[in-house]
């Protein structure tokens, strides 16, 4: 990795400062172990996760990808607590791809499902405690005293009686000769001084001063750059490729057919782009050439006319509906959504006869390494994958077919040189692996007191698991569990309940998207329960409360959000409040949105109050940041996001027609954390699902317009307000 050179993005920042007369930052790129070098020889490595150098350096090897969610801080904090050091002194290294760093539950190295803290807590705590005990034992031997006469404190071991002390670095060589303890003693949570307290992000300084290395920053000697001409329609195949004009573009070196399409390889990114523009390709567009969002919507509606595979049933909802005092039916729809991370996909690969090196931001290291091994013809142990910082992931970089890594490996193998494959923003928006579109049909019945006695929910949508290695574990009896999560297990106490599911035809590549199925089902569930409250003439907050009596944690979060938002108190003229609560990834989030609507139907979200119960917490500052991030991500989709098709082609291309919310659209977000001793839940995703329904319910409160289709565009607001 010593071949990494000065980063182009950094040069741009420096040049821009010179031209603009601003601050000039000189960048020195430290090539430490985080960049892939071997650790120093003089180290104490009690386990796979901790390295302590004789220079008192402490490195924590993190087996999760850092894509903005804070694992490079939260996970080292767990180690720091048990190791008795200040987390600010810890260096972080991205883990290599070996079984030692596999996900504690999944058996592969991967990041997703908001599982990082909740699955690694115990393992990292024990790693830190084991190191602490070995350092104490080493000091006790040096001083010829018993270990229980010593204690660890702030990177030193102290002898209580004499006041002698030795730093961890001074003890590193001695501790390295000891056997790890058979039993590890963890601290009493009451004694925690790190966990549960706000700690500044350890990765922030590098990201601010420009030394953080993202995939797009990587450049190695002899590297060429490639872009790929991919089919305009999913499943299309190239019939005729005319590349003579592309090869005449200055800087273009090769034009290579690969599995994904046609790669144009050049000595620079601009040259590769110009070469791709000069290609002339005739495509056999295949069976999806006629894909049209309107016709697909009609197809889904037709499928919903028949019963689907039963995901959950209790009682007899059909009979209960017939005898209901009041009855309501509704159709809710959500579109395909792109992940749209700020850093588009990219990968650098260098395939040599005896090894293959890869630099990329990925969420699925094991799958990517194995894909590279298959293409290169090398055994997996000859593949070295280095995980860079990710400029956003949201699931997009955990792709079952590892396509962006496969592309780079194929190009490098073909040209015999290192290759960087870069996706443009348009490539990514057009490139698939979206959150599926869903059609939902619901019916409910109320008794004379206005309480629900029947609920029927039919879901039509693609499976994200069919055709992937995860199909066997995620699809059972015709049901993709992610398509019905949050709906089939609704916590509302309704005696007669049915949730069934139709698996829609595949073709469009679909994938987990931040909060997965919950991103759709929460909007439907929390919107429809609000409709029931209105039909019953009851306060929507109190109505939910009545139906959640058997779920005290849900009630607790709901109460906290309502209290902090001032539920029931007067608002300025023209504003309304909406509420939603949902459990996902082991955590509960309740949100209250405060909204106004302009004369042209434009929605303005002024404030979002979040109450979070995620069990035991590591860093409340990260939790607050993730709630803010979740609100921004969820609002982008709720107000703007939609991928649509016409003539088989994606109609959107970039942020101009697939916008994310701008800074002036961002509401004030207030986060309130429920202090809990429950086992830890996830936090990266649970803030997303309640956003859309809370906003939609607030729009209804202020306008009387019920929004059942996303995104909530001004046109839809005006149409709903007029009863169309």
Secondary structure as GFF3:
##gff-version 3
##sequence-region A 1 724
A	DSSP	alpha_helix	8	20	.	.	.	ID=ss1
A	DSSP	three_ten_helix	33	35	.	.	.	ID=ss2
A	DSSP	beta_strand	43	47	.	.	.	ID=ss3
A	DSSP	beta_strand	50	53	.	.	.	ID=ss4
A	DSSP	beta_strand	58	62	.	.	.	ID=ss5
A	DSSP	alpha_helix	71	83	.	.	.	ID=ss6
A	DSSP	three_ten_helix	87	89	.	.	.	ID=ss7
A	DSSP	beta_strand	90	94	.	.	.	ID=ss8
A	DSSP	three_ten_helix	99	101	.	.	.	ID=ss9
A	DSSP	alpha_helix	116	143	.	.	.	ID=ss10
A	DSSP	three_ten_helix	147	149	.	.	.	ID=ss11
A	DSSP	beta_strand	150	153	.	.	.	ID=ss12
A	DSSP	beta_strand	156	159	.	.	.	ID=ss13
A	DSSP	beta_strand	165	167	.	.	.	ID=ss14
A	DSSP	alpha_helix	168	176	.	.	.	ID=ss15
A	DSSP	three_ten_helix	189	191	.	.	.	ID=ss16
A	DSSP	alpha_helix	204	209	.	.	.	ID=ss17
A	DSSP	three_ten_helix	215	217	.	.	.	ID=ss18
A	DSSP	beta_strand	224	230	.	.	.	ID=ss19
A	DSSP	beta_strand	237	242	.	.	.	ID=ss20
A	DSSP	alpha_helix	244	247	.	.	.	ID=ss21
A	DSSP	beta_strand	252	258	.	.	.	ID=ss22
A	DSSP	beta_strand	261	266	.	.	.	ID=ss23
A	DSSP	alpha_helix	269	278	.	.	.	ID=ss24
A	DSSP	beta_strand	280	284	.	.	.	ID=ss25
A	DSSP	three_ten_helix	286	288	.	.	.	ID=ss26
A	DSSP	alpha_helix	293	303	.	.	.	ID=ss27
A	DSSP	beta_strand	309	314	.	.	.	ID=ss28
A	DSSP	alpha_helix	317	322	.	.	.	ID=ss29
A	DSSP	beta_strand	326	334	.	.	.	ID=ss30
A	DSSP	beta_strand	346	352	.	.	.	ID=ss31
A	DSSP	beta_strand	355	360	.	.	.	ID=ss32
A	DSSP	alpha_helix	365	376	.	.	.	ID=ss33
A	DSSP	three_ten_helix	380	382	.	.	.	ID=ss34
A	DSSP	beta_strand	383	387	.	.	.	ID=ss35
A	DSSP	alpha_helix	403	415	.	.	.	ID=ss36
A	DSSP	beta_strand	419	422	.	.	.	ID=ss37
A	DSSP	alpha_helix	425	430	.	.	.	ID=ss38
A	DSSP	beta_strand	438	446	.	.	.	ID=ss39
A	DSSP	beta_strand	452	461	.	.	.	ID=ss40
A	DSSP	alpha_helix	471	474	.	.	.	ID=ss41
A	DSSP	beta_strand	475	476	.	.	.	ID=ss42
A	DSSP	beta_strand	479	480	.	.	.	ID=ss43
A	DSSP	alpha_helix	481	484	.	.	.	ID=ss44
A	DSSP	beta_strand	496	503	.	.	.	ID=ss45
A	DSSP	alpha_helix	518	536	.	.	.	ID=ss46
A	DSSP	alpha_helix	540	547	.	.	.	ID=ss47
A	DSSP	alpha_helix	552	565	.	.	.	ID=ss48
A	DSSP	beta_strand	575	584	.	.	.	ID=ss49
A	DSSP	beta_strand	587	597	.	.	.	ID=ss50
A	DSSP	beta_strand	603	613	.	.	.	ID=ss51
A	DSSP	alpha_helix	620	639	.	.	.	ID=ss52
A	DSSP	beta_strand	645	646	.	.	.	ID=ss53
A	DSSP	beta_strand	649	650	.	.	.	ID=ss54
A	DSSP	three_ten_helix	663	665	.	.	.	ID=ss55
A	DSSP	beta_strand	668	673	.	.	.	ID=ss56
A	DSSP	alpha_helix	686	703	.	.	.	ID=ss57
A	DSSP	alpha_helix	714	721	.	.	.	ID=ss58
###
